[in-house]
Amino acid sequence: HLFSRKAVEVIQNHEGKQPMFLYLAFQSIHKPIQVPDQYSRRYQPYGKLTKDSKRKGMITALDEAVKNVTTALKQSKMYRDTVIIFLSDNGGADKDANWPLRGRKNSVWEGGTRSVAFVSYPRMPKRYRGRSTDDLFHIVDWYPTILALAGYSKQLTDMDGYDQWLSLAAGWPGPRTELVYNINTALRFTAAIRVGKWKLIWGYPEGLRSNVPRKETRAAFAQTLGKARSSDLLYLFNLEKDPNETANLAHENKEVMKILMKKIRRIMKSGKVVKPDTPFLRERGNPKYFGGVVSPGWCKAK
């Protein structure tokens, strides 16, 4: 509980009348699959521990860490004025972990991109507590949302995100109607967007590891919009009726396809697409070159 112990320390030492933002990024559950036996043994008292038991133990340890932080907030008289946002960055690495959603981490399928989240705020009106929402929410929306609930009133310009606080806390209709899953031309072409109920994947839904040699990808995979289209790498889904992406409607709804394909072209020509950072020379990040400290190797911290 190294991270949660530090978080508790920060809370206990904080001046209660001053606002506080605490970003706590737990590493569980993630590789390496390891946790003190006391957590895994709750699910497998005897025998050599299985990966499944270790994963369950990691989740239990995470639950305990969240409890420790929440308890510290209550003991410091901060809990009633604290908004807790709990979320994940992507779907599970194992396909079965995301069932019935299709796909897994490192893909633009719903199983790789849709993740659970919740918001806890004791002062939220009772009629809006304990509910779920089907509104679209992208990770970039958290930035303006957190600024809004913190009382930031200046106009934000050139933002991809939307303030979603009134949707979460007061039941207002969500402001987002579309989102970009990914546009990636680094190793092979992938573009995926959603507009309303429609989702288009243009190119390869599954990602590649960044250590795949560039020469190999150029020879084996489509690298452009045109090549991906000529290879029939087009997938269209109505996520309201088919959230598990089982029926490809690309050849049945050509008008919808044209609209979404035009939108992707427009996004790519806008000049706002950030080029993916796919470093190949992983050897440069070897800790032996940085005094035993893990470093990306391809960049220097300022």
C-alpha positions in Angstrom: 0.0 0.0 0.0 2.9 2.4 -0.8 0.7 4.7 -2.9 -2.3 4.8 -0.5 0.0 5.3 2.5 1.5 8.4 0.8 -2.0 9.6 -0.1 -3.2 9.2 3.5 -0.1 11.2 4.7 -0.9 14.0 2.3 -4.5 14.1 3.5 -3.6 14.1 7.2 -1.1 16.9 6.7 -3.4 19.0 4.6 -4.9 22.3 5.9 -8.6 21.5 5.8 -9.8 24.9 4.7 -7.6 24.9 1.6 -8.8 23.2 -1.6 -6.9 20.1 -2.6 -6.5 18.1 -5.8 -5.1 14.6 -5.3 -4.3 12.4 -8.3 -3.8 8.8 -7.2 -2.8 6.4 -10.0 -2.8 2.8 -8.6 -0.9 0.2 -10.6 -3.4 -2.6 -9.8 -4.5 -4.5 -11.5 -1.7 -4.7 -14.0 1.3 -6.8 -14.8 3.3 -8.0 -13.0 0.6 -10.1 -11.4 1.8 -10.2 -7.8 0.3 -9.3 -4.4 1.1 -10.4 -0.8 -0.3 -13.9 -0.2 -2.6 -12.7 2.5 -4.9 -11.3 -0.2 -4.7 -14.2 -2.7 -5.2 -16.8 0.0 -8.7 -15.5 0.6 -9.7 -17.1 -2.7 -7.3 -20.1 -2.7 -6.4 -21.3 0.8 -4.2 -24.2 -0.3 -1.9 -25.2 -3.2 0.2 -23.1 -5.6 -1.5 -19.8 -6.2 -3.0 -19.5 -9.7 -3.0 -16.3 -11.7 -6.7 -15.9 -11.2 -6.3 -16.0 -7.4 -3.5 -13.5 -7.6 -5.7 -11.2 -9.7 -8.5 -11.4 -7.2 -6.0 -10.7 -4.5 -4.8 -7.6 -6.3 -8.4 -6.3 -6.6 -8.9 -6.9 -2.9 -5.7 -5.0 -2.1 -6.9 -2.2 -4.3 -10.2 -2.1 -2.5 -8.4 -2.0 0.9 -6.3 0.9 -0.4 -9.3 2.9 -1.5 -10.9 2.2 1.9 -7.8 3.5 3.6 -7.9 6.8 1.6 -11.6 7.2 2.2 -11.2 6.6 5.9 -8.4 9.3 6.1 -10.8 11.8 4.4 -13.5 11.1 7.0 -11.1 11.3 9.9 -9.8 14.7 8.6 -13.4 16.0 8.2 -12.9 16.4 4.5 -15.1 13.6 3.1 -18.4 15.5 2.8 -16.7 18.1 0.6 -14.7 15.7 -1.5 -15.6 14.5 -5.0 -14.1 11.1 -5.6 -13.6 10.0 -9.2 -12.7 6.4 -9.8 -11.9 5.3 -13.3 -9.8 3.1 -15.5 -7.8 4.0 -18.6 -8.8 1.1 -20.8 -10.4 -2.4 -21.0 -8.8 -5.5 -19.7 -5.9 -7.2 -21.4 -7.8 -10.5 -21.5 -10.7 -10.7 -24.0 -12.8 -12.6 -21.4 -12.4 -9.8 -18.9 -14.5 -7.5 -21.0 -17.2 -9.9 -22.0 -19.8 -9.4 -23.5 -18.0 -6.4 -25.1 -15.8 -7.3 -28.0 -12.0 -7.0 -27.9 -9.4 -6.0 -25.3 -6.8 -3.5 -24.3 -4.8 -2.1 -27.2 -7.7 -2.2 -29.6 -10.5 0.3 -30.7 -13.2 -2.3 -30.0 -15.6 -1.4 -27.2 -13.9 -4.0 -24.9 -10.6 -2.1 -25.3 -11.9 1.4 -24.9 -15.0 1.4 -22.7 -14.2 1.2 -19.0 -16.2 1.5 -15.8 -16.1 4.6 -13.7 -18.0 6.2 -10.8 -18.3 9.5 -9.0 -19.0 9.8 -5.3 -19.9 13.1 -3.7 -21.8 13.1 -0.4 -23.4 16.5 -1.1 -24.9 15.3 -4.4 -28.7 15.5 -4.3 -30.2 12.2 -3.3 -32.3 11.8 -6.4 -29.2 11.7 -8.6 -27.3 9.2 -6.4 -26.9 5.5 -7.3 -27.8 6.0 -11.0 -26.0 5.1 -14.2 -25.8 7.2 -17.3 -25.6 6.3 -21.0 -24.3 9.7 -22.0 -21.0 9.7 -24.0 -18.0 10.6 -21.9 -14.4 10.8 -23.1 -11.3 10.8 -20.9 -10.5 14.4 -22.1 -13.8 15.6 -20.5 -12.4 15.1 -17.0 -10.1 18.2 -17.3 -12.8 20.8 -17.9 -15.2 18.9 -15.6 -12.8 19.0 -12.6 -12.0 22.7 -13.3 -15.7 23.5 -13.3 -16.5 21.8 -10.0 -13.4 23.5 -8.5 -15.0 26.9 -9.4 -12.7 27.8 -12.3 -14.7 30.4 -14.3 -12.4 31.6 -17.1 -13.3 30.6 -20.7 -11.4 27.6 -21.9 -10.5 27.7 -25.6 -9.3 25.1 -28.1 -10.4 22.3 -25.9 -11.3 18.7 -26.9 -13.1 18.1 -23.6 -16.6 19.1 -22.3 -17.6 20.1 -18.8 -19.8 17.1 -17.8 -20.5 18.1 -14.2 -24.1 19.1 -14.6 -24.8 15.9 -16.4 -23.2 13.9 -13.6 -24.5 15.8 -10.6 -27.8 17.2 -11.7 -29.0 14.8 -14.4 -28.7 17.3 -17.3 -28.3 15.8 -20.9 -24.7 15.2 -21.6 -23.0 17.7 -23.9 -21.0 15.2 -25.9 -22.5 13.8 -29.1 -19.3 12.3 -30.8 -15.8 11.2 -29.9 -12.6 10.0 -31.5 -11.3 6.6 -30.3 -8.0 6.8 -32.1 -6.3 7.9 -35.3 -3.0 6.1 -35.6 -0.7 5.9 -38.7 2.5 4.8 -36.9 2.6 1.1 -37.6 -0.5 0.5 -39.7 -3.6 2.6 -40.3 -6.3 2.8 -37.7 -9.1 5.4 -37.3 -12.2 5.0 -35.2 -14.9 7.5 -34.3 -18.4 7.6 -32.9 -21.2 10.0 -33.8 -24.4 9.5 -31.9 -25.2 5.8 -32.0 -22.9 5.1 -35.0 -19.3 3.9 -34.7 -16.9 3.5 -37.6 -13.6 1.7 -37.5 -11.5 2.4 -40.6 -8.4 0.2 -40.7 -7.2 -2.3 -38.1 -9.2 -2.6 -34.9 -6.3 -4.3 -33.0 -3.1 -2.5 -32.2 0.5 -3.6 -32.7 3.3 -3.6 -30.2 5.6 -0.7 -30.7 8.7 -2.8 -31.0 7.5 -4.4 -34.3 10.1 -3.3 -37.0 8.8 -0.6 -39.3 9.9 -2.4 -42.4 7.7 -5.4 -41.5 4.6 -3.3 -41.0 5.0 -1.4 -44.3 5.2 -4.7 -46.2 2.4 -6.5 -44.4 -0.3 -3.8 -43.5 -2.2 -1.0 -45.1 -0.6 2.3 -44.2 -3.2 4.8 -45.6 -6.9 5.6 -45.7 -7.1 4.5 -49.4 -5.3 1.2 -48.8 -7.3 0.4 -45.8 -10.5 1.1 -47.8 -9.4 -1.0 -50.8 -8.6 -3.9 -48.4 -12.2 -3.6 -47.1 -11.1 -2.8 -43.6 -14.3 -1.0 -42.7 -16.6 -1.7 -39.8 -19.8 0.1 -38.9 -21.9 -0.6 -35.8 -25.1 0.7 -34.3 -24.0 0.7 -30.7 -27.5 1.4 -29.4 -28.8 -1.9 -30.8 -25.5 -3.7 -31.0 -23.2 -2.6 -28.1 -21.1 -5.8 -28.5 -20.2 -5.1 -32.1 -21.5 -8.3 -33.6 -23.1 -7.1 -36.9 -20.9 -5.1 -39.3 -23.3 -2.8 -41.2 -20.6 -1.2 -43.4 -22.2 -2.5 -46.7 -25.8 -1.9 -45.6 -25.6 1.8 -44.5 -23.4 3.5 -47.1 -24.8 6.9 -46.5 -23.8 6.8 -42.8 -20.4 5.4 -43.9 -19.8 8.4 -46.2 -20.7 10.9 -43.5 -18.3 9.3 -40.9 -15.5 8.7 -43.5 -15.7 12.3 -44.5 -15.5 13.4 -40.8 -12.3 11.3 -40.4 -10.7 12.9 -43.4 -11.6 16.3 -42.1 -10.1 15.5 -38.7 -6.9 14.2 -40.3 -6.6 17.3 -42.5 -7.2 19.7 -39.6 -3.6 19.6 -38.4 -4.7 18.9 -34.9 -3.9 15.1 -34.9 -1.0 14.5 -32.6 1.5 12.1 -34.1 1.9 8.9 -32.1 5.0 8.4 -30.0 6.3 4.9 -30.9 9.9 4.6 -29.9 11.6 1.5 -31.2 15.0 1.6 -29.4 13.9 0.3 -26.1 17.5 -0.4 -25.1 18.0 3.4 -24.6 15.7 3.2 -21.6 17.7 0.6 -19.8 18.1 1.6 -16.1 21.8 0.9 -16.3 22.3 4.1 -18.3 20.4 6.2 -15.7 22.0 5.2 -12.4 19.4 2.4 -11.9 16.4 4.6 -12.6 13.9 3.6 -15.1 13.7 6.2 -18.0 12.0 6.2 -21.4 15.3 6.8 -23.0 14.1 8.6 -26.1 13.4 11.9 -24.3 14.8 14.0 -21.4 12.8 15.5 -18.6 12.9 19.3 -18.5 
